[in-house]
Amino acid sequence: MWDEGYVPAVAAIGTLLMSTLLLLTLLVRYVRFPPSMDPAASGMIRIKNLHVFYQTERGPVHAVRGIDVDIQQGQLFTLLGPSGCGKTTTLRSVAGLETPQQGQIFVGDDLVFSSTEKTFVPPYDRDIGMVFQSYAIWPHLNVFENVAFPCAR
């Protein structure tokens, strides 16, 4: 069904779908609460000093290098950068599919990962949906249906 001409398009669509779904899922989760005007209020997603390393045949790779992000409710946020800069690894860490070596991740007020407190909430308890890139979309569904698929209960 898929020929090689579709591979770059499918990868790009997968990345877009994954980012969009994460944003939509979090917006749906928190839309029932009014946005706080208090500047000290916690963010919808907070990432503090996140570090992720991989071991490869060529040696260690520092995939995510100490990022700090505070995304407020209702704020649109984009991870933008060249291939290999850690965008997908960061999203996978927020979703619980990667285990960072250092840092903290909050979803709303919930601490879902902390290296210092030895906290790791598994993906199925994070209330986050994710559409994977590269061939993990349903070819018989349109873009909206692929993005909405994990939200169906």
Sequence and secondary structure as in RCSB ss.txt:
>XXXX:A:sequence
MWDEGYVPAVAAIGTLLMSTLLLLTLLVRYVRFPPSMDPAASGMIRIKNLHVFYQTERGPVHAVRGIDVDIQQGQ
LFTLLGPSGCGKTTTLRSVAGLETPQQGQIFVGDDLVFSSTEKTFVPPYDRDIGMVFQSYAIWPHLNVFENVAFP
CAR
>XXXX:A:secstr
   GGGHHHHHHHHHHHHHHHHHHHHHHHHTTS     TTS  SEEEEEEEEEEEETTEEEEEEEEEEEEE TT 
       TTSSHHHHHHHHHTSS  SEEEEEETTEEEEETTTTEE  GGGS      SSS S TTS HHHHHHGG
G  
